[in-house]
Amino acid sequence: MTSVSVSLRAEPAELTMPERHTFRLSLDALNPGDRTVDPRLHRARLLVNGHESTAWSLAVGNGRRPPEWTALPPGERVTMTWSALAAALFPRPGTYDLVLTLDETETPAVRVVVRD
């Protein structure tokens, strides 16, 4: 179980299929506690319309990370942004609800609308 507060940000919230390259998805974690913790962010899962995203799991579990990714000091936050996930997350036009889960924590849904 993690003791961090997590949030998900998607920008832009509305885009067209040709604009998918402009899409950014960010994970933000804040340690509200009084000691350094491992937020275990590699365990974060992204649900897209209720289905777990494999592309997200690969992205969140791989690559270079700042030290705070595994040792988040009290009162500090760590943010990561991915810019190459839109094609995998949004394969066709539609409305997509994105929910981040980490252990028992679940963020409110972030809605993204993709048009032709």
N, C-alpha and C positions, 0 to 999 in steps of 0.2 A: 504494500500500500504506500502511496506517495503522499507527502504532506505539502505539495506545491499546488498553486493555483494555475490552471492552464486555460488558454484561450486560443481561438482560431480566427484568422482574418483572411478574407478572400477579396482580391481587388483585380479588376473591377467586378462588381456584382452583376452587371449586364454586359454582354459582349456578343459578337457575331462569330460564326465559325472561322472566318479568316482572321479575326482578332485574337484567337486563342493564344497566340504567342505573347500577348501582352499580359496574360493572367499571372498573378502572383498569389501563392498560398503561404501563409505564415503561421508558425506555432510560437506562442509566447508562454513562458513559464516564470512564475514569481514564487520566491521562497518567503512566505510571511512569518516563518519561524525564527527562533533565536539561535539556531546552529546550522552549520553547513550540512546539506543533504545531497544524496544522489537522486535527482528527480526521475531517473529511469525513463527518460524520454524516448529511448529506443523502443519502448513497449507501447508507445502511443499508436493507436489505430484510427484510421479514418473510414467512416461509413459514408458512402455515397448513395443516397436514396435507400438506406438500410443495408447496403452490401459493402463488405470490407474491400478496400482498395489495395490490390497487390502492389501497384505502382507506388503508392504512398509508403507501404511497409518497406519496400526496397530503398526508397529515398530517405526515410527517417532513420533507417538502420545502418546506412553506409555513408562514407565520405568523411571529410575533415570536420572536426567539431571544436568549438572553443572549450577551454577547461571547465567552464561553468556547466557544460552539458552533462557532466558526471559529478561535479562538486559545486553546487550552487550555494553561495554564501547567504547568510541571513539578510533579508531585505533586498536582495538583488534579483535581477531577472535575466533571462537568456532568451533570445529570439533567433529563429532561423526562418529563412524565406526560400521557397523553391519556385523556380520560374519555368520549369520544363515538364509540368505534370498535366497541363490542360488537355492535351490530345488523349491521354489515357483516362482522365477523369470524365471528360465530356466528349464521347465519340460521335455524338449527333446532337442536333438542336434539341432543346428541352429545358425543363426546370430541374435543377439538382439541389438537393438539401445535403449539406456537408456537416457531419457531426464528428468531433474528436473525442475519443475515449482513452482514458489512462487509468488503469485499475478500476476503481469504483466511480471515478469522476467522468462526467459526460458534459460536454459543452452544449450550449444552445445551438440549434441548427443555424447554419449560415446558408442562405439561399443564393444560388447563382443561376441566372437565366442566360441561355445560349440560343441565339437566333440564327436563321440562315444567313 
